[in-house]
Amino acid sequence: MDTTTGGPAMAANGNTPADDGDQAWRDILFKSGRVLFIVGLLDIAVMVACIVMGTAYSSSVNVFAVVAGWFLMKGSLKTAGIVRWIAVLGLSAVLAATLVMPCITPWDLTRVKIRLTPWSTMLSQAAFTVAGLVLLAWVGSRLGRPEVLAARDSAGLKRRDMRVPAVIGVLFCAVLAGGVASGLNGESAQHAEQVARERFGDTYRYQTTRVAMNHVGGKSTYWAMVTVYNDTEIRDVPVQWTDPPSDAETPTSR
């Protein structure tokens, strides 16, 4: 950083203005980055523990949070703009998903899940979701403080309209929900449910939750996950078949 000239100078990388008169924005970036860095490290630790224990775990936060947190702690105003944009996008998408996704799952299945799932599990899942929303809202609001915006202006960085990521997040959720609803109620999903019904009978109810297809050598291989349930039991059953089927092959559920 060049502070030898008489007027405000620009940092060599263009990320931060060199004027040391008001450094409040540096504290905001550092504290926000520190939180993201710690959250990312904790997420990575949980992921490693789940891998060791053979437990399913999925998260896209860990590496991004560590990298973004590091650059924020270093005072990168460019990173601040990117992270704030992503935080608003994620917040709007998650909020929209909480409203839309329950409409995709049949209420009958939701009711059974609520009744059979231990309260401790539901509370932990709810706490995880709320914590994610709070983190996104906190980071987005902190990086949108007037001190940070003024520093970005001084650095010659363009202001971002946060209505854009908010709308994109909602639209993304709507498109995704529409595609999921269409796929889980299509011909392949119905076929998967029929295969599962042939194994478990009419004493259960059936709902396809995932469908995938791979086309190789003129044949399409389908894989689906069907939730088989009644008032006292829920189980997930994988189903696989090919189209056209092989001579010695029949659809299977395991």
Helices and strands as residue ranges (DSSP letters): H 24-53, H 62-73, H 77-104, H 107-116, H 119-142, H 146-154, H 163-183, H 187-200, E 205-216, E 219-229, E 234-243, E 252-253
